Amino acid sequence: PMPRWIARIADYCDGWIPLGLPPAEIAHNVAQIRAAMAANGRDPATLAVRTMLPPVGRTDGLCDLEASLAGAPVLRAAGATHLEIYPTMFCRSEDGLEVFLDRLAAWKETERAP
């Protein structure tokens, strides 16, 4: 965001949604926002950053969950605190949704492990 928007985010917001930005740009902007928050006496660790996990396509028209999840650490390192994932990109049936959600839950647990 432009410097004016960084200042507004630092003054008034609890989060930022950098949809479609590459990780390096997210990291750069998160650093600026957190620095502005600190300068305003706000705790920069409280900044929530939500972005979409870029889907990796397969030849059958769906997306590859494992390949897509492999991109999560880069987004986390860039400052993302919340990742959006759209189930309909990865499955087309109730059974597929159950498998998708089970895998996502297992992945989330491994993300929390030390």
Secondary structure, DSSP 8 states (H G I E B T S, - for coil): --HHHHHHHHHH-SEE--TT--HHHHHHHHHHHHHHHHHTT--GGG-EEEEE----B-TTSSB-HHHHHTTHHHHHHHT--EEE--GGGT-SSHHHHHHHHHHHHHHHHHHH--
